[in-house]
Amino acid sequence: TTELCQKGPATIEPLVDTDHALLFIGTACFTFEGGALVVPIAASIDPGQKQHFLRIFRDAMIVTVALFTGFGALGYVSFGEDVLMPVTLSVKLDAGTDALLRIGYSVAVVFTYP
């Protein structure tokens, strides 16, 4: 966000980048992979409680979509065409903070698997 404050919004050319379409699909699958883990839980809930569970699950998915969309849009508005894939490579920090960011991201990915 410092880039955005200092330089203002960047120009954004095409909406669809065919070179990174597979990366987008992979990221989308990774984002929603936890949804399939919920199916056995939903199947074992009492019928009277199922509507509450489905409402909570729906709200969680809406929040997930909003967070990923918001952070993705903020990354592209901040860096424009100069954005690197993944966006964390575009963040300009000192060496220690940069390493900490990448390690934190790696740990987060590891802990997503059951």
NUMAR-55316 format. One record per residue: residue number from 1; x, y, z of N, C-alpha, C in turn. Coordinates in Angstrom, 1 decimal. Layout:
# NUMAR-55316
@pos->NUM; n_x->X; n_y->Y; n_z->Z; ca_x->X; ca_y->Y; ca_z->Z; c_x->X; c_y->Y; c_z->Z
...
# end
This chain:
# NUMAR-55316
@pos->1; n_x->0.8; n_y->-1.2; n_z->0.0; ca_x->0.0; ca_y->0.0; ca_z->0.0; c_x->0.9; c_y->1.3; c_z->0.0
@pos->2; n_x->2.1; n_y->1.1; n_z->0.4; ca_x->3.0; ca_y->2.3; ca_z->0.4; c_x->3.2; c_y->2.7; c_z->-1.1
@pos->3; n_x->3.4; n_y->1.8; n_z->-2.0; ca_x->3.5; ca_y->2.1; ca_z->-3.4; c_x->2.3; c_y->2.9; c_z->-3.9
@pos->4; n_x->1.1; n_y->2.5; n_z->-3.5; ca_x->-0.1; ca_y->3.1; ca_z->-3.9; c_x->-0.2; c_y->4.6; c_z->-3.4
@pos->5; n_x->0.3; n_y->4.8; n_z->-2.1; ca_x->0.2; ca_y->6.1; ca_z->-1.5; c_x->1.3; c_y->7.0; c_z->-2.2
@pos->6; n_x->2.4; n_y->6.5; n_z->-2.5; ca_x->3.5; ca_y->7.3; ca_z->-3.1; c_x->3.3; c_y->7.6; c_z->-4.6
@pos->7; n_x->2.9; n_y->6.6; n_z->-5.4; ca_x->2.8; ca_y->6.8; ca_z->-6.8; c_x->1.4; c_y->7.0; c_z->-7.4
@pos->8; n_x->0.4; n_y->6.7; n_z->-6.6; ca_x->-1.0; ca_y->6.7; ca_z->-7.0; c_x->-1.3; c_y->5.4; c_z->-7.8
@pos->9; n_x->-2.5; n_y->5.3; n_z->-8.3; ca_x->-2.9; ca_y->4.1; ca_z->-9.0; c_x->-2.2; c_y->3.9; c_z->-10.3
@pos->10; n_x->-1.8; n_y->2.7; n_z->-10.6; ca_x->-1.1; ca_y->2.4; ca_z->-11.8; c_x->-2.1; c_y->2.1; c_z->-12.9
@pos->11; n_x->-1.6; n_y->2.2; n_z->-14.2; ca_x->-2.4; ca_y->1.9; ca_z->-15.3; c_x->-2.5; c_y->0.4; c_z->-15.5
@pos->12; n_x->-3.7; n_y->0.0; n_z->-15.8; ca_x->-3.9; ca_y->-1.5; ca_z->-16.0; c_x->-4.5; c_y->-1.7; c_z->-17.4
@pos->13; n_x->-3.8; n_y->-2.5; n_z->-18.1; ca_x->-4.1; ca_y->-2.7; ca_z->-19.6; c_x->-5.2; c_y->-3.8; c_z->-19.7
@pos->14; n_x->-4.9; n_y->-5.0; n_z->-20.0; ca_x->-5.9; ca_y->-6.0; ca_z->-20.3; c_x->-6.5; c_y->-6.6; c_z->-19.0
@pos->15; n_x->-7.8; n_y->-6.9; n_z->-19.1; ca_x->-8.4; ca_y->-7.5; ca_z->-17.9; c_x->-8.1; c_y->-9.0; c_z->-17.8
@pos->16; n_x->-7.9; n_y->-9.7; n_z->-18.9; ca_x->-7.6; ca_y->-11.1; ca_z->-18.9; c_x->-6.1; c_y->-11.3; c_z->-19.5
@pos->17; n_x->-5.3; n_y->-11.9; n_z->-18.7; ca_x->-3.9; ca_y->-12.2; ca_z->-19.1; c_x->-3.8; c_y->-13.7; c_z->-19.4
@pos->18; n_x->-3.8; n_y->-14.0; n_z->-20.7; ca_x->-3.8; ca_y->-15.4; ca_z->-21.1; c_x->-2.5; c_y->-16.2; c_z->-20.7
@pos->19; n_x->-1.4; n_y->-15.4; n_z->-20.5; ca_x->-0.2; ca_y->-16.1; ca_z->-20.1; c_x->-0.2; c_y->-16.6; c_z->-18.7
@pos->20; n_x->-1.1; n_y->-16.1; n_z->-17.8; ca_x->-1.2; ca_y->-16.5; ca_z->-16.4; c_x->-2.5; c_y->-17.1; c_z->-16.1
@pos->21; n_x->-3.3; n_y->-17.5; n_z->-17.1; ca_x->-4.6; ca_y->-18.1; ca_z->-16.9; c_x->-4.6; c_y->-19.4; c_z->-16.1
@pos->22; n_x->-3.6; n_y->-20.2; n_z->-16.3; ca_x->-3.5; ca_y->-21.5; ca_z->-15.6; c_x->-3.1; c_y->-21.2; c_z->-14.1
@pos->23; n_x->-2.3; n_y->-20.2; n_z->-13.9; ca_x->-1.9; ca_y->-19.8; ca_z->-12.5; c_x->-3.2; c_y->-19.3; c_z->-11.8
@pos->24; n_x->-4.0; n_y->-18.6; n_z->-12.5; ca_x->-5.3; ca_y->-18.1; ca_z->-11.9; c_x->-6.2; c_y->-19.2; c_z->-11.5
@pos->25; n_x->-6.3; n_y->-20.2; n_z->-12.4; ca_x->-7.2; ca_y->-21.4; ca_z->-12.1; c_x->-6.6; c_y->-22.2; c_z->-11.0
@pos->26; n_x->-5.3; n_y->-22.4; n_z->-10.9; ca_x->-4.7; ca_y->-23.1; ca_z->-9.8; c_x->-4.9; c_y->-22.4; c_z->-8.5
@pos->27; n_x->-4.8; n_y->-21.0; n_z->-8.5; ca_x->-5.0; ca_y->-20.3; ca_z->-7.3; c_x->-6.5; c_y->-20.3; c_z->-6.8
@pos->28; n_x->-7.4; n_y->-20.3; n_z->-7.8; ca_x->-8.8; ca_y->-20.4; ca_z->-7.4; c_x->-9.1; c_y->-21.8; c_z->-6.8
@pos->29; n_x->-8.5; n_y->-22.8; n_z->-7.4; ca_x->-8.7; ca_y->-24.2; ca_z->-6.8; c_x->-8.2; c_y->-24.3; c_z->-5.4
@pos->30; n_x->-7.0; n_y->-23.7; n_z->-5.2; ca_x->-6.3; ca_y->-23.7; ca_z->-3.9; c_x->-7.1; c_y->-22.9; c_z->-2.9
@pos->31; n_x->-7.8; n_y->-21.8; n_z->-3.3; ca_x->-8.5; ca_y->-21.0; ca_z->-2.4; c_x->-9.7; c_y->-21.7; c_z->-1.9
@pos->32; n_x->-10.4; n_y->-22.5; n_z->-2.7; ca_x->-11.7; ca_y->-23.1; ca_z->-2.3; c_x->-11.5; c_y->-24.6; c_z->-2.0
@pos->33; n_x->-10.3; n_y->-25.1; n_z->-1.9; ca_x->-10.2; ca_y->-26.6; ca_z->-1.6; c_x->-10.7; c_y->-27.0; c_z->-0.3
@pos->34; n_x->-10.8; n_y->-26.1; n_z->0.7; ca_x->-11.3; ca_y->-26.4; ca_z->2.0; c_x->-12.8; c_y->-26.7; c_z->2.0
@pos->35; n_x->-13.5; n_y->-26.1; n_z->0.9; ca_x->-14.9; ca_y->-26.3; ca_z->0.9; c_x->-15.3; c_y->-27.8; c_z->0.8
@pos->36; n_x->-14.5; n_y->-28.6; n_z->0.1; ca_x->-14.8; ca_y->-30.0; ca_z->-0.1; c_x->-14.6; c_y->-30.8; c_z->1.2
@pos->37; n_x->-13.8; n_y->-30.2; n_z->2.1; ca_x->-13.6; ca_y->-30.9; ca_z->3.4; c_x->-14.8; c_y->-30.7; c_z->4.3
@pos->38; n_x->-15.7; n_y->-29.8; n_z->4.0; ca_x->-16.9; ca_y->-29.5; ca_z->4.8; c_x->-18.0; c_y->-30.5; c_z->4.5
@pos->39; n_x->-18.0; n_y->-31.1; n_z->3.4; ca_x->-19.1; ca_y->-32.0; ca_z->3.0; c_x->-19.4; c_y->-33.1; c_z->4.0
@pos->40; n_x->-18.4; n_y->-33.8; n_z->4.5; ca_x->-18.8; ca_y->-34.8; ca_z->5.5; c_x->-19.3; c_y->-34.2; c_z->6.8
@pos->41; n_x->-18.9; n_y->-33.0; n_z->7.2; ca_x->-19.5; ca_y->-32.4; ca_z->8.4; c_x->-20.9; c_y->-32.0; c_z->8.1
@pos->42; n_x->-21.2; n_y->-31.5; n_z->6.9; ca_x->-22.6; ca_y->-31.1; ca_z->6.6; c_x->-23.5; c_y->-32.3; c_z->6.6
@pos->43; n_x->-23.0; n_y->-33.4; n_z->6.1; ca_x->-23.8; ca_y->-34.6; ca_z->6.0; c_x->-24.1; c_y->-35.2; c_z->7.4
@pos->44; n_x->-23.3; n_y->-35.0; n_z->8.4; ca_x->-23.6; ca_y->-35.6; ca_z->9.7; c_x->-24.3; c_y->-34.7; c_z->10.6
@pos->45; n_x->-24.7; n_y->-33.5; n_z->10.2; ca_x->-25.5; ca_y->-32.5; ca_z->11.1; c_x->-26.9; c_y->-32.9; c_z->11.1
@pos->46; n_x->-27.6; n_y->-32.7; n_z->12.2; ca_x->-29.0; ca_y->-32.9; ca_z->12.4; c_x->-29.7; c_y->-32.0; c_z->11.4
@pos->47; n_x->-30.8; n_y->-32.5; n_z->10.8; ca_x->-31.6; ca_y->-31.7; ca_z->9.8; c_x->-32.0; c_y->-30.4; c_z->10.3
@pos->48; n_x->-32.3; n_y->-30.3; n_z->11.6; ca_x->-32.8; ca_y->-29.0; ca_z->12.1; c_x->-31.7; c_y->-28.0; c_z->12.2
@pos->49; n_x->-30.4; n_y->-28.4; n_z->12.3; ca_x->-29.3; ca_y->-27.5; ca_z->12.4; c_x->-28.6; c_y->-27.2; c_z->11.1
@pos->50; n_x->-29.0; n_y->-27.9; n_z->10.0; ca_x->-28.4; ca_y->-27.8; ca_z->8.7; c_x->-28.5; c_y->-26.4; c_z->8.1
@pos->51; n_x->-29.7; n_y->-25.8; n_z->8.3; ca_x->-29.8; ca_y->-24.4; ca_z->7.7; c_x->-28.9; c_y->-23.4; c_z->8.4
@pos->52; n_x->-28.6; n_y->-23.6; n_z->9.7; ca_x->-27.6; ca_y->-22.7; ca_z->10.3; c_x->-26.2; c_y->-22.9; c_z->9.8
@pos->53; n_x->-25.9; n_y->-24.2; n_z->9.7; ca_x->-24.6; ca_y->-24.5; ca_z->9.1; c_x->-24.4; c_y->-24.0; c_z->7.7
@pos->54; n_x->-25.3; n_y->-24.2; n_z->6.9; ca_x->-25.2; ca_y->-23.7; ca_z->5.5; c_x->-25.1; c_y->-22.2; c_z->5.4
@pos->55; n_x->-25.8; n_y->-21.5; n_z->6.3; ca_x->-25.7; ca_y->-20.0; ca_z->6.3; c_x->-24.3; c_y->-19.6; c_z->6.7
@pos->56; n_x->-23.7; n_y->-20.3; n_z->7.7; ca_x->-22.4; ca_y->-19.9; ca_z->8.2; c_x->-21.4; c_y->-20.3; c_z->7.1
@pos->57; n_x->-21.5; n_y->-21.4; n_z->6.4; ca_x->-20.6; ca_y->-21.8; ca_z->5.3; c_x->-20.7; c_y->-20.8; c_z->4.2
@pos->58; n_x->-22.0; n_y->-20.4; n_z->3.8; ca_x->-22.1; ca_y->-19.4; ca_z->2.7; c_x->-21.5; c_y->-18.1; c_z->3.1
@pos->59; n_x->-21.6; n_y->-17.6; n_z->4.3; ca_x->-21.0; ca_y->-16.4; ca_z->4.7; c_x->-19.5; c_y->-16.5; c_z->4.7
@pos->60; n_x->-19.0; n_y->-17.6; n_z->5.1; ca_x->-17.5; ca_y->-17.8; ca_z->5.1; c_x->-17.0; c_y->-17.8; c_z->3.7
@pos->61; n_x->-17.7; n_y->-18.4; n_z->2.7; ca_x->-17.3; ca_y->-18.3; ca_z->1.3; c_x->-17.3; c_y->-16.9; c_z->0.8
@pos->62; n_x->-18.4; n_y->-16.2; n_z->1.2; ca_x->-18.5; ca_y->-14.8; ca_z->0.7; c_x->-17.3; c_y->-14.0; c_z->1.2
@pos->63; n_x->-17.0; n_y->-14.1; n_z->2.5; ca_x->-15.8; ca_y->-13.4; ca_z->3.1; c_x->-14.5; c_y->-13.8; c_z->2.4
@pos->64; n_x->-14.4; n_y->-15.1; n_z->2.1; ca_x->-13.2; ca_y->-15.6; ca_z->1.4; c_x->-13.0; c_y->-14.9; c_z->0.0
@pos->65; n_x->-14.1; n_y->-14.9; n_z->-0.7; ca_x->-14.1; ca_y->-14.3; ca_z->-2.1; c_x->-13.8; c_y->-12.8; c_z->-2.0
@pos->66; n_x->-14.4; n_y->-12.1; n_z->-1.0; ca_x->-14.2; ca_y->-10.7; ca_z->-0.8; c_x->-12.7; c_y->-10.4; c_z->-0.5
@pos->67; n_x->-12.2; n_y->-11.2; n_z->0.4; ca_x->-10.8; ca_y->-11.0; ca_z->0.8; c_x->-9.8; c_y->-11.2; c_z->-0.4
@pos->68; n_x->-10.0; n_y->-12.3; n_z->-1.1; ca_x->-9.1; ca_y->-12.6; ca_z->-2.2; c_x->-9.3; c_y->-11.5; c_z->-3.3
@pos->69; n_x->-10.5; n_y->-11.1; n_z->-3.6; ca_x->-10.8; ca_y->-10.1; ca_z->-4.6; c_x->-10.2; c_y->-8.8; c_z->-4.2
@pos->70; n_x->-10.4; n_y->-8.4; n_z->-2.9; ca_x->-9.9; ca_y->-7.1; ca_z->-2.4; c_x->-8.4; c_y->-7.0; c_z->-2.4
@pos->71; n_x->-7.7; n_y->-8.1; n_z->-1.9; ca_x->-6.2; ca_y->-8.1; ca_z->-1.9; c_x->-5.7; c_y->-8.1; c_z->-3.3
@pos->72; n_x->-6.3; n_y->-8.9; n_z->-4.2; ca_x->-5.9; ca_y->-9.0; ca_z->-5.6; c_x->-6.0; c_y->-7.6; c_z->-6.3
@pos->73; n_x->-7.1; n_y->-7.0; n_z->-6.1; ca_x->-7.4; ca_y->-5.7; ca_z->-6.7; c_x->-6.4; c_y->-4.7; c_z->-6.2
@pos->74; n_x->-6.1; n_y->-4.7; n_z->-4.9; ca_x->-5.2; ca_y->-3.7; ca_z->-4.3; c_x->-3.8; c_y->-4.0; c_z->-4.8
@pos->75; n_x->-3.4; n_y->-5.2; n_z->-5.1; ca_x->-2.1; ca_y->-5.5; ca_z->-5.6; c_x->-2.0; c_y->-5.0; c_z->-7.0
@pos->76; n_x->-3.0; n_y->-5.1; n_z->-7.9; ca_x->-2.9; ca_y->-4.7; ca_z->-9.2; c_x->-3.0; c_y->-3.1; c_z->-9.3
@pos->77; n_x->-3.8; n_y->-2.5; n_z->-8.4; ca_x->-3.9; ca_y->-1.1; ca_z->-8.4; c_x->-2.6; c_y->-0.5; c_z->-8.0
@pos->78; n_x->-1.9; n_y->-1.1; n_z->-7.0; ca_x->-0.6; ca_y->-0.6; ca_z->-6.5; c_x->0.5; c_y->-0.8; c_z->-7.5
@pos->79; n_x->0.6; n_y->-2.0; n_z->-8.2; ca_x->1.8; ca_y->-2.2; ca_z->-9.0; c_x->1.5; c_y->-2.2; c_z->-10.5
@pos->80; n_x->0.3; n_y->-2.3; n_z->-10.9; ca_x->0.0; ca_y->-2.2; ca_z->-12.3; c_x->0.6; c_y->-3.3; c_z->-13.1
@pos->81; n_x->1.1; n_y->-3.0; n_z->-14.3; ca_x->1.7; ca_y->-4.0; ca_z->-15.2; c_x->3.0; c_y->-4.6; c_z->-14.6
@pos->82; n_x->3.6; n_y->-3.9; n_z->-13.7; ca_x->4.9; ca_y->-4.3; ca_z->-13.1; c_x->4.7; c_y->-5.4; c_z->-12.0
@pos->83; n_x->3.5; n_y->-5.9; n_z->-11.8; ca_x->3.2; ca_y->-6.9; ca_z->-10.7; c_x->3.8; c_y->-8.2; c_z->-11.1
@pos->84; n_x->4.5; n_y->-8.8; n_z->-10.2; ca_x->5.1; ca_y->-10.2; ca_z->-10.4; c_x->4.1; c_y->-11.2; c_z->-9.9
@pos->85; n_x->4.3; n_y->-12.4; n_z->-10.4; ca_x->3.5; ca_y->-13.5; ca_z->-9.9; c_x->4.3; c_y->-14.4; c_z->-9.0
@pos->86; n_x->4.0; n_y->-14.7; n_z->-7.8; ca_x->2.8; ca_y->-14.2; ca_z->-7.0; c_x->3.1; c_y->-12.8; c_z->-6.6
@pos->87; n_x->2.1; n_y->-12.1; n_z->-6.1; ca_x->2.1; ca_y->-10.7; ca_z->-5.8; c_x->3.2; c_y->-10.4; c_z->-4.7
@pos->88; n_x->3.4; n_y->-11.4; n_z->-3.8; ca_x->4.4; ca_y->-11.1; ca_z->-2.8; c_x->5.8; c_y->-10.8; c_z->-3.3
@pos->89; n_x->6.1; n_y->-11.2; n_z->-4.5; ca_x->7.4; ca_y->-10.9; ca_z->-5.1; c_x->7.5; c_y->-9.4; c_z->-5.5
@pos->90; n_x->6.4; n_y->-8.7; n_z->-5.6; ca_x->6.3; ca_y->-7.3; ca_z->-6.0; c_x->6.6; c_y->-6.4; c_z->-4.8
@pos->91; n_x->6.4; n_y->-6.9; n_z->-3.6; ca_x->6.6; ca_y->-6.1; ca_z->-2.4; c_x->8.0; c_y->-5.8; c_z->-2.2
@pos->92; n_x->8.4; n_y->-4.5; n_z->-2.1; ca_x->9.8; ca_y->-4.1; ca_z->-1.9; c_x->10.0; c_y->-3.8; c_z->-0.4
@pos->93; n_x->10.7; n_y->-4.7; n_z->0.2; ca_x->11.0; ca_y->-4.6; ca_z->1.6; c_x->12.5; c_y->-4.8; c_z->1.8
@pos->94; n_x->13.0; n_y->-4.6; n_z->3.1; ca_x->14.4; ca_y->-4.9; ca_z->3.3; c_x->14.5; c_y->-6.4; c_z->3.3
@pos->95; n_x->15.7; n_y->-6.9; n_z->3.3; ca_x->16.0; ca_y->-8.3; ca_z->3.1; c_x->15.3; c_y->-9.2; c_z->4.2
@pos->96; n_x->15.4; n_y->-8.7; n_z->5.5; ca_x->14.9; ca_y->-9.5; ca_z->6.6; c_x->13.4; c_y->-9.6; c_z->6.5
@pos->97; n_x->12.7; n_y->-8.5; n_z->6.3; ca_x->11.2; ca_y->-8.5; ca_z->6.2; c_x->10.7; c_y->-9.2; c_z->5.0
@pos->98; n_x->11.5; n_y->-9.1; n_z->3.9; ca_x->11.1; ca_y->-9.9; ca_z->2.7; c_x->11.2; c_y->-11.4; c_z->2.9
@pos->99; n_x->12.3; n_y->-11.8; n_z->3.6; ca_x->12.4; ca_y->-13.2; ca_z->3.9; c_x->11.3; c_y->-13.7; c_z->4.9
@pos->100; n_x->11.0; n_y->-12.9; n_z->5.9; ca_x->9.9; ca_y->-13.2; ca_z->6.8; c_x->8.6; c_y->-13.3; c_z->6.1
@pos->101; n_x->8.3; n_y->-12.4; n_z->5.1; ca_x->7.0; ca_y->-12.5; ca_z->4.4; c_x->7.0; c_y->-13.8; c_z->3.6
@pos->102; n_x->8.1; n_y->-14.2; n_z->2.9; ca_x->8.0; ca_y->-15.4; ca_z->2.1; c_x->7.9; c_y->-16.7; c_z->3.0
@pos->103; n_x->8.6; n_y->-16.7; n_z->4.2; ca_x->8.6; ca_y->-17.8; ca_z->5.1; c_x->7.1; c_y->-17.9; c_z->5.6
@pos->104; n_x->6.5; n_y->-16.8; n_z->6.0; ca_x->5.2; ca_y->-16.8; ca_z->6.5; c_x->4.2; c_y->-17.3; c_z->5.5
@pos->105; n_x->4.4; n_y->-16.9; n_z->4.2; ca_x->3.5; ca_y->-17.4; ca_z->3.2; c_x->3.7; c_y->-18.9; c_z->3.0
@pos->106; n_x->4.9; n_y->-19.4; n_z->3.0; ca_x->5.2; ca_y->-20.8; ca_z->2.9; c_x->4.6; c_y->-21.6; c_z->4.1
@pos->107; n_x->4.7; n_y->-21.1; n_z->5.3; ca_x->4.1; ca_y->-21.8; ca_z->6.4; c_x->2.6; c_y->-21.8; c_z->6.3
@pos->108; n_x->2.0; n_y->-20.7; n_z->5.8; ca_x->0.5; ca_y->-20.7; ca_z->5.6; c_x->0.1; c_y->-21.8; c_z->4.6
@pos->109; n_x->0.8; n_y->-21.9; n_z->3.5; ca_x->0.5; ca_y->-22.9; ca_z->2.5; c_x->0.6; c_y->-24.3; c_z->3.1
@pos->110; n_x->1.7; n_y->-24.6; n_z->3.9; ca_x->1.8; ca_y->-25.9; ca_z->4.5; c_x->0.7; c_y->-26.3; c_z->5.4
@pos->111; n_x->0.2; n_y->-25.3; n_z->6.2; ca_x->-0.8; ca_y->-25.6; ca_z->7.2; c_x->-2.2; c_y->-25.6; c_z->6.6
@pos->112; n_x->-2.3; n_y->-25.4; n_z->5.3; ca_x->-3.7; ca_y->-25.6; ca_z->4.7; c_x->-4.0; c_y->-27.0; c_z->4.4
@pos->113; n_x->-3.0; n_y->-27.9; n_z->4.4; ca_x->-3.3; ca_y->-29.3; ca_z->4.1; c_x->-3.7; c_y->-30.0; c_z->5.4
@pos->114; n_x->-4.7; n_y->-30.9; n_z->5.4; ca_x->-5.1; ca_y->-31.6; ca_z->6.6; c_x->-4.1; c_y->-32.6; c_z->7.1
# end
